[in-house]
């Protein structure tokens, strides 16, 4: 299995969430479950059942985050060039079909967020953008719909501004 790429910033976010769940959230709910267990019959005890479910959900999330932490190649985007579209680049494109300008940020699979225009390096657009330069035109298709873009600007995305 090939490791997923992740930015240093995305990795730190995931590690922070992992620690929060492991050191604060899970102990809290274990304590809540113990308190609820003292109230008698567990089969009809809503607090006990709820706490047990929360612990189960936290454990699932911890396993998921652990897989990301242990199966990712962390890339420091400050140490790679961004003259061409690269991992961690912010790319401004012109949609040649609509004349609309759009901005995308190339990140790892586990960091994608459509609301923030963060797209995966493995997405159809991400794959086509990688390695391209300002002025180049590209096309890709999603669901048999052809999209055509021209690259207007490429720069390193400032992840530090998010912190």
C-alpha positions as CSV (number, residue, x, y, z in Angstrom):
1,X,0.0,0.0,0.0
2,X,1.4,3.4,-1.0
3,X,1.4,6.1,1.6
4,X,-0.8,9.2,1.2
5,X,0.8,12.6,1.0
6,X,-0.1,15.1,3.7
7,X,1.2,18.6,4.4
8,X,3.0,19.4,7.6
9,X,0.1,21.6,8.6
10,X,-2.5,18.9,7.9
11,X,-0.4,16.4,9.8
12,X,-0.2,18.7,12.8
13,X,-4.0,19.1,12.8
14,X,-4.6,15.4,12.7
15,X,-2.1,14.8,15.5
16,X,-3.7,17.5,17.6
17,X,-7.1,16.0,17.1
18,X,-5.8,12.5,18.0
19,X,-4.2,13.8,21.3
20,X,-7.4,15.7,22.2
21,X,-9.5,12.6,21.7
22,X,-7.1,10.3,23.5
23,X,-6.1,12.6,26.4
24,X,-9.3,14.6,27.1
25,X,-12.4,13.3,25.3
26,X,-12.0,9.6,25.9
27,X,-11.1,9.9,29.6
28,X,-14.1,12.2,30.1
29,X,-16.5,9.7,28.6
30,X,-15.0,6.8,30.5
31,X,-15.6,8.7,33.7
32,X,-19.2,9.5,32.6
33,X,-19.8,5.8,31.9
34,X,-18.5,4.9,35.3
35,X,-20.7,7.4,37.0
36,X,-23.7,6.3,35.0
37,X,-23.0,2.6,35.8
38,X,-23.5,3.4,39.5
39,X,-27.1,4.3,38.8
40,X,-28.3,0.7,38.5
41,X,-29.7,-1.3,35.6
42,X,-27.4,-0.7,32.6
43,X,-29.8,-2.0,30.0
44,X,-32.3,0.9,30.7
45,X,-29.7,3.5,31.7
46,X,-29.6,6.2,28.9
47,X,-26.6,8.0,30.3
48,X,-24.6,4.7,30.4
49,X,-25.7,3.7,26.9
50,X,-24.9,7.2,25.6
51,X,-21.4,7.3,27.2
52,X,-20.7,3.8,25.9
53,X,-21.6,4.9,22.4
54,X,-19.5,8.0,22.6
55,X,-16.5,5.9,23.7
56,X,-17.1,3.6,20.7
57,X,-17.2,6.5,18.3
58,X,-14.1,8.1,19.8
59,X,-12.3,4.7,19.4
60,X,-13.3,4.5,15.8
61,X,-12.1,8.0,15.1
62,X,-8.8,7.3,16.9
63,X,-8.2,4.2,14.8
64,X,-8.9,6.2,11.6
65,X,-6.6,9.0,12.7
66,X,-3.9,6.5,13.7
67,X,-3.9,5.0,10.2
68,X,-3.5,8.5,8.7
69,X,-0.6,9.3,11.1
70,X,1.2,6.0,10.5
71,X,0.6,5.7,6.7
72,X,1.3,9.2,5.5
73,X,4.3,10.9,4.0
74,X,4.5,14.3,5.5
75,X,5.6,17.0,3.0
76,X,6.9,20.4,4.0
77,X,5.6,22.6,1.2
78,X,8.0,25.3,2.2
79,X,10.9,23.2,0.9
80,X,9.5,22.4,-2.6
81,X,9.4,24.8,-5.6
82,X,6.1,26.4,-6.7
83,X,7.1,27.8,-10.1
84,X,5.0,25.0,-11.5
85,X,1.9,23.6,-9.8
86,X,3.1,21.3,-6.9
87,X,1.8,19.8,-3.7
88,X,0.8,22.7,-1.5
89,X,0.4,25.1,-4.4
90,X,-2.4,27.7,-4.7
91,X,-3.5,27.9,-8.3
92,X,-5.6,30.5,-9.9
93,X,-7.3,29.3,-13.1
94,X,-9.6,30.7,-15.7
95,X,-12.5,28.5,-16.6
96,X,-12.5,28.8,-20.4
97,X,-16.1,27.7,-20.7
98,X,-17.5,30.3,-18.3
99,X,-14.7,33.0,-18.1
100,X,-14.9,32.6,-14.4
101,X,-11.7,32.7,-12.3
102,X,-11.3,30.0,-9.6
103,X,-8.6,29.3,-7.0
104,X,-7.6,25.8,-5.9
105,X,-5.2,24.5,-3.3
106,X,-3.5,21.2,-3.9
107,X,-3.4,19.1,-0.7
108,X,-3.5,15.4,0.4
109,X,-6.6,13.2,0.3
110,X,-7.2,13.6,4.0
111,X,-7.0,17.4,3.9
112,X,-9.5,18.1,1.1
113,X,-12.2,20.6,1.9
114,X,-14.4,21.8,-1.0
115,X,-15.6,24.8,1.1
116,X,-12.0,26.0,1.3
117,X,-11.2,25.0,-2.4
118,X,-8.7,22.4,-1.1
119,X,-8.6,19.6,-3.6
120,X,-6.7,16.3,-3.5
121,X,-3.6,15.7,-5.5
122,X,-5.3,12.5,-6.6
123,X,-8.5,14.2,-7.8
124,X,-9.1,14.5,-11.6
125,X,-8.3,18.2,-11.5
126,X,-5.5,17.8,-9.0
127,X,-3.7,15.2,-11.1
128,X,-4.0,17.4,-14.3
129,X,-2.8,20.6,-12.6
130,X,0.3,19.1,-11.1
131,X,3.4,20.1,-13.0
132,X,1.7,22.8,-15.1
133,X,2.9,26.4,-15.4
134,X,1.3,29.8,-15.8
135,X,-0.2,30.2,-19.2
136,X,-0.7,26.5,-19.9
137,X,-4.2,25.3,-20.8
138,X,-5.5,22.0,-19.6
139,X,-8.7,19.9,-19.9
140,X,-10.1,17.1,-17.8
141,X,-13.5,15.4,-17.6
142,X,-15.8,14.6,-14.7
143,X,-18.9,12.5,-15.5
144,X,-18.3,12.9,-19.2
145,X,-18.3,16.7,-18.8
146,X,-15.2,18.4,-20.3
147,X,-13.7,21.2,-18.3
148,X,-11.1,23.5,-19.8
149,X,-8.9,25.8,-17.7
150,X,-6.0,28.2,-18.2
151,X,-3.5,28.6,-15.4
152,X,-3.3,32.3,-14.4
153,X,-1.2,32.1,-11.3
154,X,0.8,29.6,-9.2
155,X,2.2,30.2,-5.7
156,X,2.9,28.4,-2.5
157,X,-0.2,28.4,-0.3
158,X,0.2,30.1,3.1
159,X,-1.0,27.4,5.5
160,X,0.4,29.4,8.4
161,X,-2.3,32.0,7.9
162,X,-4.9,29.3,8.9
163,X,-3.3,28.7,12.3
